[in-house]
Amino acid sequence: MIARHSCRDRESNVVGALPNLLVVGAQKCGTTSLHHYLGLHPEIGMSRKKELNFFSHHRDRGVDWYRSHFDPSMPIRGEASPSYTALPRFPSVAEAVVEVLDGVRLIYLVRDPLRRAMSAYAHFYASGREHRGPDEALLAPDTDYVVRGCYAFQLEEYLRRVPDDRILIIEQGDLRNRRNATLETVFSWLGVDSDVRGLRFDQELHRTSQKRRRTPVGQRLAETAVMRRVAALPDPWRWHVERLIYRPFSTPLPPIDLAPAARAQVIERLGPDAERFRSLTGRRFEHWSV
C-alpha cells in the first residue's frame, strides 16, 4: 500500500503536482541523458533529482512527498527511475504507478541486451560494489545484469495496465546517433513544441568509457558526510563535482569482456526474451548481438 500523506509536517501543506511522465528504464540505456534533455525543454519540468525511486524504494514517504518534487505550472512533469523496471527485485511497481498516476505516459529506453549487461557490470565494478569477474557476475543465477535486460519481461507488467499509445520505446543508439530527430519524436509524442532551437542537446552523460574504479580510499571517501552533502546537489552539478573529487582516488577501468564460453551462455539466456520483445514491438533490432 502507498501512504497517502507525506511524512513529518507536510500533511497540511501539500505542494507541487503529480508527474504525468515517467522514464522507467532500462538501466544503462541512456536514462540520465534523456532526463537531462527533457529538462531543457521549456514546457517540460523534470525532477531536480533524477531518480526519485518513489514506486520502488520510497512509497512509505507518501504521495505528498512525491508531488512536492514537481512544478505544477509545467504541462509535462516527469522523472526517470530505472528501478521501475527491475523485476523481480521490486515487485508491484507497475500496479502502484497506475494506481497513483492516472493517464501517465511512459518512456522505456533499450539497447543491445548483452552490451547493457556489460555496461551495468562496469558501472558497479567502477563504484567498488562489484568484486567478481564479469564471467562469474553475469552467469550467476537470476543476476540483475541479465534480468534487467529482459525487456519483454520487464515491460509486460506495464502493457497489461497502460495503453500502447502511452508507452514510447526508444533505442539508445537512436538517442545517441540521431539525437535531434529522436527528441523531436519524443516532444511531438508528449504534445509539446517539437521545433525547439538553441537547447544544449550535445552532452552525453555517464558514458562507460569515462568511468574509473574507486580505490579503497575513494570508497571510504564515499561514506563521509561531505560526500553525502554532494549527493544532495542538483543533477548534473552532482555528477561533475563527484567526478572531480573522486578522480585522484580512482584508476581507469581495465578492459572488461566475457570469455567466449560465458558470452555464449549469456546470449543464450537473453535470446528468448529478446525474440519476445521483437514480437511485442514489431521492431527487428538487427544490430543486437542477441
C-alpha positions in Angstrom: 0.0 0.0 0.0 1.1 3.6 -0.7 0.9 6.1 2.1 -1.5 8.9 1.2 0.1 11.5 3.3 3.6 12.8 3.5 6.0 12.2 6.4 6.8 14.7 9.1 5.0 18.0 8.9 3.9 18.3 5.3 0.4 16.8 5.7 -1.3 20.1 5.9 0.9 21.8 3.3 0.5 19.9 0.1 2.6 21.5 -2.7 3.5 20.6 -6.2 1.7 18.2 -8.6 2.0 14.6 -9.6 4.0 13.8 -12.7 2.4 12.7 -15.9 5.6 11.3 -17.4 7.9 8.5 -16.2 11.2 7.3 -17.8 11.0 3.8 -16.4 14.3 2.4 -17.7 16.1 0.5 -18.7 19.2 0.9 -16.5 22.3 1.8 -18.5 20.4 2.7 -21.7 20.6 6.5 -21.6 18.1 7.5 -19.0 20.4 10.0 -17.4 21.0 11.8 -20.7 17.3 11.7 -21.6 16.3 13.1 -18.2 18.8 16.0 -18.9 17.5 16.6 -22.5 13.8 16.6 -21.4 14.6 19.0 -18.6 16.0 21.5 -21.1 12.6 21.9 -22.9 10.7 25.0 -21.7 7.4 23.0 -21.4 8.8 20.1 -19.5 9.7 20.1 -15.8 11.8 17.1 -14.8 12.5 16.5 -11.1 15.7 18.2 -9.8 17.0 14.8 -8.6 16.9 12.3 -11.4 16.0 9.1 -9.6 13.2 9.7 -7.1 12.6 5.9 -6.9 9.2 6.5 -5.3 7.5 3.4 -6.5 10.4 1.1 -5.9 12.0 2.4 -2.7 10.0 5.3 -1.1 6.3 4.6 -1.2 6.2 5.0 2.6 7.1 8.7 2.2 3.7 9.3 0.8 2.2 10.8 -2.3 2.5 14.4 -0.9 6.3 13.9 -0.6 6.4 12.7 -4.2 4.3 15.5 -5.7 6.5 18.1 -3.9 9.2 17.4 -6.5 7.2 18.7 -9.4 6.3 22.2 -10.7 2.5 22.3 -11.2 2.9 25.1 -13.8 4.6 22.8 -16.2 2.4 21.0 -18.8 4.7 17.9 -18.7 6.2 16.9 -15.3 8.5 13.9 -15.1 11.2 11.9 -13.5 13.5 9.0 -14.5 13.9 6.0 -12.3 15.3 2.8 -13.9 14.4 0.9 -10.8 10.8 0.9 -12.1 11.8 -1.9 -14.5 13.7 -4.0 -12.1 11.6 -7.1 -11.6 11.7 -9.3 -9.6 13.7 -7.1 -7.2 11.0 -4.5 -7.0 7.6 -6.2 -7.5 4.2 -4.4 -8.0 5.8 -1.2 -9.3 3.6 -1.1 -12.4 0.5 -1.7 -10.3 1.4 1.2 -8.0 2.2 3.5 -10.9 -1.2 3.2 -12.5 -2.9 3.4 -9.1 -1.3 6.8 -8.4 -0.7 8.3 -11.8 -3.9 8.2 -13.9 -3.1 8.7 -17.6 0.7 8.6 -17.1 3.0 8.3 -20.1 6.0 6.0 -20.0 9.3 6.1 -21.9 11.4 2.9 -22.0 14.9 3.0 -23.4 16.6 -0.2 -24.6 19.9 -1.2 -26.2 21.7 -4.5 -27.1 20.9 -6.6 -24.0 24.4 -8.0 -23.8 26.0 -4.6 -24.1 23.6 -3.3 -21.5 24.6 -6.1 -19.1 28.3 -5.4 -19.6 27.7 -1.6 -19.1 25.8 -2.3 -15.8 28.7 -4.6 -14.6 31.2 -1.9 -15.4 29.1 0.7 -13.5 29.1 -1.4 -10.3 32.7 -2.5 -10.7 33.8 1.1 -11.0 31.9 2.1 -7.9 33.5 -0.7 -5.9 30.2 -2.5 -5.3 31.1 -5.4 -7.6 34.2 -7.5 -6.9 33.6 -10.6 -9.0 34.9 -11.0 -12.5 32.5 -10.4 -15.4 32.0 -14.1 -16.2 31.1 -15.0 -12.6 28.9 -12.0 -12.2 26.9 -12.4 -15.4 26.5 -16.1 -15.1 25.2 -16.0 -11.6 21.6 -17.4 -11.3 18.9 -14.7 -11.7 21.5 -11.9 -11.8 20.2 -8.4 -12.3 22.8 -7.9 -15.0 20.8 -10.3 -17.2 17.2 -9.9 -15.9 17.2 -6.1 -16.3 18.0 -6.7 -20.0 15.0 -9.0 -20.4 12.9 -6.1 -21.8 9.8 -8.1 -22.6 9.7 -9.5 -19.1 10.1 -6.0 -17.6 7.7 -4.3 -19.9 4.8 -6.7 -19.9 3.7 -5.7 -16.4 3.0 -2.2 -17.8 1.5 -3.4 -21.0 -1.2 -5.2 -19.0 -2.2 -1.9 -17.4 -1.2 1.0 -19.8 -2.5 1.5 -23.3 0.1 1.0 -26.0 -0.1 4.6 -27.2 1.1 5.9 -23.8 4.3 3.8 -23.9 7.2 5.0 -26.1 10.2 2.8 -26.7 13.5 4.4 -27.7 16.6 2.6 -28.8 19.7 4.1 -27.1 21.5 4.2 -30.4 18.9 6.5 -31.9 19.2 8.8 -28.9 23.0 8.9 -29.4 23.3 9.0 -33.1 20.0 10.6 -34.3 19.5 12.8 -31.2 17.7 15.8 -32.6 15.3 13.6 -34.7 14.7 11.3 -31.8 14.0 14.2 -29.4 11.6 15.7 -31.9 9.7 12.4 -31.9 9.6 12.4 -28.1 8.4 16.0 -27.9 5.7 15.5 -30.5 4.5 12.4 -28.7 4.3 14.4 -25.5 2.4 17.2 -27.2 4.9 19.9 -26.6 6.7 22.1 -29.2 8.9 19.7 -31.2 10.7 22.5 -33.1 12.8 23.8 -30.3 16.1 25.6 -31.1 19.1 26.6 -29.1 18.9 23.9 -26.5 22.1 22.0 -25.4 21.4 18.5 -26.7 25.0 17.9 -27.4 26.0 16.5 -24.0 26.0 12.7 -23.3 26.2 11.8 -19.7 27.6 8.8 -17.8 29.4 7.1 -20.7 31.1 3.8 -19.7 34.3 4.9 -21.4 34.6 7.7 -18.9 34.2 5.6 -15.8 37.0 4.9 -13.3 37.2 2.4 -10.4 37.4 3.9 -6.9 40.4 2.9 -4.8 39.9 1.8 -1.1 40.4 5.5 -0.1 37.8 6.5 -2.6 35.4 4.0 -1.1 35.9 5.4 2.4 35.5 8.9 1.0 32.1 7.9 -0.5 30.9 7.2 3.1 31.8 10.6 4.5 29.4 13.4 5.5 31.0 15.7 2.8 30.0 13.3 0.0 26.5 12.9 1.4 26.1 16.6 1.0 27.5 16.4 -2.5 24.9 13.7 -3.2 22.2 16.3 -2.4 23.3 18.7 -5.1 21.0 19.0 -8.1 21.9 17.0 -11.2 24.0 17.4 -13.3 26.1 19.5 -10.9 26.4 16.5 -8.6 27.9 14.3 -11.3 30.6 17.0 -12.2 31.5 17.6 -8.6 31.7 13.8 -7.8 33.9 13.3 -10.9 36.4 16.0 -9.8 36.5 14.8 -6.2 36.9 11.1 -6.9 39.4 11.4 -9.7 42.5 11.4 -7.5 41.1 8.4 -5.7 40.3 6.2 -8.7 42.0 4.4 -11.5 41.0 3.9 -15.2 38.8 0.8 -15.7 40.7 -2.2 -17.2 39.2 -3.7 -20.4 36.1 -5.6 -19.5 34.9 -8.6 -21.6 33.5 -12.0 -21.3 35.2 -15.3 -22.2 33.7 -16.8 -25.3 32.0 -19.6 -23.5 30.5 -17.2 -20.9 29.4 -14.8 -23.7 27.6 -17.7 -25.5 25.8 -18.6 -22.3 24.7 -15.1 -21.5 23.4 -14.7 -25.1 21.5 -18.0 -24.8 19.8 -16.7 -21.6 18.9 -13.4 -23.2 17.8 -14.8 -26.5 14.2 -15.9 -25.8 13.2 -12.6 -24.2 14.8 -10.6 -27.0 12.7 -12.5 -29.5 9.5 -11.9 -27.4 10.4 -8.2 -27.2 10.8 -8.0 -31.0 7.3 -9.6 -31.3 5.9 -7.1 -28.8 7.3 -4.1 -30.5 7.3 -5.1 -34.2 10.9 -4.0 -34.4 13.8 -6.1 -35.5 16.8 -4.6 -33.7 19.1 -6.3 -36.3 22.3 -4.9 -34.9 21.9 -6.6 -31.5 24.1 -9.5 -30.6 21.1 -11.4 -29.2 
